[in-house]
Amino acid sequence: MIKLLKIEWLKIKSYTGFILLSSFFALGVVTSNYIVFMFKKNVLDKVKASELLFSGSPFDFDMVWKTVSYYSSYFLMLPALLLVILMSNEFSYKTHRQNIIDGWSRFEFLKVKLALALVFALASTLVVIMTALVFGATSGSPFSVNGFENIGYFLLKAVTYNMIAILISLLTKKSGVAIALFFIYTIFENGVSLLLFFLAVKLKKDNHLDLGNLGNYLPMNASDGLLTSPFEQFSGMARNIIPADNNKLVLACALIYIVIFYFWSKRKMMRSDL
């Protein structure tokens, strides 16, 4: 596997898309959290109403893992988009066929792409950890790993997005179509998720039936739902109408979806024409 990953690295290390999207991701993570940091410092800290949101800072070490994971997760579309492009290019330029002619099995080809998806997810998570450490250190608060599970949720979301990217690439095999489908599906699922959230609110309000946020049981939103805003204290006043957070069930859904994406991708790769 290490040998195959080295071959993948030779393919992408000088690729402009890889350099640009990786740089944009790292820059987006740092910039988005810096904006929140400055907003808290220059706006919220100057009004008494901020006490409703925080007793301390969202970048204190007992909150920073949650804060940085949440805001950084909005940029996970970029590594997933990169995977769509890289995977689709293999089919567009027939390099996947050449790899198999050179002795790779179909499963080895898929396996190295899945490994690349995991590497991207781990690299993204490492950027988030480093960013959280820097912001936590600047807060002057004592070091704490309270809330570090949010880093795990971020990693799970990264893996989910990357697995969806690989599956869509295998299903379409065309870069433009895969990119369009990836964004269309993302928008569609978010729309459906919002409708399901309103349905869950209505069920709780009218029928006293709390099934949790139904939108969080969808493929992409399952991992999304585990990462919550550091400003969620503000929504505490509306807890009587907002559905409960069934984190264990949502986590189980997210893991099941990853398994489904894996076997679906494997089935497609093993049975499709080269």
VENNOR-V654751 format. One line per field, one symbol per residue. phi: phi as a letter, one per 30 degrees, with the letter a starting at -180 (. if undefined). psi: psi as a letter, one per 40 degrees, with the letter a starting at -180 (. if undefined). A space follows every 10 residues. Layout:
BEGIN
phi: ???
psi: ???
END
This chain:
BEGIN
phi: .ddddddddd dcdcdedddd dddddddddd ddddddeddd dccddcbddd ddcbdbcdcd ddbddddddd ddddcddddd dddeddddde ddcidddded ddkddedddd dddddddddd dddddddddd dddddddddi dddacdiddd ddddddddde dddddddddd dcibeddddd dddddddddd dddddddddd ddddddchcc ciddddcded ddddddccdd cdeddddcdd cdedccdddd dddddddddd dddddddddd cddd
psi: dddddddddd dedehddddd dddddddddd dddddddddd decdeeided dddidaieei deeddddddd dddeeedddd dddddddddd ddefdddddd deeiiddddd dddddddddd dddddddddd dddddddede iihieheedd dddddddddd dddddddddd ddehdddddd dddddddddd dddddddddd ddddddefhh eihddeeidd edddedhiie eeddedeeee ehiihgdddd dddddddddd dddddddddd eii.
END
